[in-house]
Amino acid sequence: MLALERGDDDEDDDDVDNDDDAEEEEAAAAAEQYVLDDLKTTLEGLAMHLFGPDTQCRWVDEYFPFTHPSLELEILWQDEWLEVLGCGVMRPEILQQAYGGDQRKMAWAFGLGLERLAMILYRIPDIRLFWTTDERFWKQFSEDPEKQIVFQPYSKYPPCYKDVSFWILNGNDKDNNNNDDVKKNDFHVHELLDLVRGVAGDLVETVERVDQFVHPKTKRESQCYRITYRSMDRSLTNEEIDALQHELRNRIQTELPVELR
């Protein structure tokens, strides 16, 4: 954590005050860049420690509510770029609430899931397998940390696929729901994922964007997501999935800045 404190100044001259303000802004920008560089260096080192010294990393701009700027770290694994963790520079108001006073502290934060790392290392396709009691899963793993293990899939119940597509609202679009709580032009996929999990819980295996385009005339952006429903212990019926999908569509329409297609 980096702490910045502004020194006292008894000068009253406006020009001096303006110079102080400019210097303070420059110092704050430099401090933020220092914290951001420290974040990247540390977390890239973590990725190389976990996945090997030759691991290729890249940073992707993201949105998280408690950090700005916010980033995701991706690694090149099996010829695919995979998200490993989310991170960012903590928003100053959060630090002020935590520490009080007017001390100007800066910090970075990150979050990763151990299950996610294990999925990459052992090629496990479904995070819900970590919660199963099925011995066909657990017997595949050894206490020897040096042993190279590749997960061998076993038979599961059949999946059920449902798509949902929508236009992302912008400032010129009319909100058909008259929902003042929905902010236009502020769609984030994390909010969609939260809604899906909130409606269907562990019955959702994956949520994948399968299509995206911008209308050439209206410049409106359309996105389509495919939701894979699958239970770990039984076959799902079309009736129960249709009911979940209907509830999900209603919540997407009312809680996100989108117009269903």
Order of alpha helices (4+ residues) and beta strands (2+ residues): beta-alpha-beta-beta-beta-alpha-beta-beta-alpha-alpha-beta-alpha-beta-beta-alpha-beta
